[in-house]
Amino acid sequence: MELDKIAKAAELAAKNGLEVRLGGGLDYNNIFPFLKIDEISEFVIGHAIAAQALMVGMAKAVEDMVTIVKWS
């Protein structure tokens, strides 16, 4: 499974002193499995937030993503 490959790569990178950041195509629906990978230190989700902000406003879009990341 691709998620397992990403988790193993993140673990190896972290063991070698690298910070692991994940981005590119992440959104409000597909971020959940990646939040369980402890070695990922940052998620690049700006595009998803900006797109959602067109529908609900920037403050609400950010608030919703913070809630997802914080409580998952």
C-alpha angles and dihedrals in degrees: 000000000000093000090059090052091051092049092050092047091049091050092050092047093049091048088056094052099260125135111234119220125178128202145128115100098006115145143160092286107040102040096082101086091047093054088068092063102093094195092066105096100179139024120208102214104145096121093053091049093047092049092048090047089064088064104035107014129263098273093053093044092053092043091052093050092046088053092051094049095041098048102035 
